[in-house]
């Protein structure tokens, strides 16, 4: 885990790579909205992308 702590500031956006182990806290009395964008890392091969997609398909269809 990294040693950097980033504090959100009202009116500002925080973007980070969540493939790195991390923690997040909301120690306020207010709700927090998180938007997650899945973006392929450019160093992944097409085969790796296909394998990851297959894994997520299995997880998404598990009942």
Buried (B, 14 or more C-beta within 10 A) or exposed (E): EEEEEEEEEEEEEEEEEEEEEEEEEEEEEEEEEEEEEEEEEEEEEEEEEEEBEEEEEEEEEEE
